[in-house]
Amino acid sequence: MGSSFAVGKIGLVHVSPLLLVGIRFTIAGILMAIFVKLFRRKHPQRRAEWLHILVIGFFQTAGVMGCIFLSLRTITAGESAILTFTNPLLVVIFGTAALGIRYRIVQWGGVLLGFFGVFITMGSQVTLEVGTLFGFGSAVSWAIGTLLIKHWGIQLDTWVLTAYQMLFGGLILLIASSLLETQRLALNPESLFIIFWLAIPASIIQFAIWFFLLQNGNPGKVSAFLFLAPFFGVITGWLILGEQVGVSLIVGGALIFTGIFLVNWPEKRQQAAIPGKAL
């Protein structure tokens, strides 16, 4: 997931933003749809379930990825990552307000610590641009998508949900591209590799693991691991784009890991009964 920012930044040289991300998820969705059909995974039987997948695709794929790639036009990959990965904090806030999920003080502290770790890792610099609004929009959309997956996804097959939410989201992005931007597509070995990388490892594999974890765990705890994505985004930016890595990476990385540890801190077990004492 972290590699998507640096790879996507390179991809914008060859393909316009919405078209690039639309192609990415349409290809990924088609391949996954063929896979779930061949292996006869359980598909939704009711229109409401298909509508749920469409709504999830709108927020989780079209909303998140569309905003990210639009933000990359005017702000750096690091700044976009900072804003996008405030998502775990928003998940806790929205989950508390909308779903009544209760988080302990130590978990709130872990989210905030990880949040500050992201800022330190990225150099603590976010400029106010149009891309800033798109970057924050991706975080809001991702938080909504996360909670919808937790609420509706348990009734759906993980692989089927992964396939069709990507396909629906990709088609929405292609429609948006035709309406909202001047389309640009240059096919060459580099652009084809970028599309492949974004469609397979950074989409199919990424989303399958992500949805499985959301369906089988607390969304606040699972989302806390997203703080690792901008951390690895800095590393891939250094390896691929030659971006500088300094002390902020070490300090921010330590805060990120500590934040994840605190969010996943287990609740205290009930004190064991003492022989001879009444319970």
Order of alpha helices (4+ residues) and beta strands (2+ residues): alpha-alpha-alpha-alpha-alpha-alpha-alpha-alpha-alpha-alpha-alpha-alpha-alpha-alpha
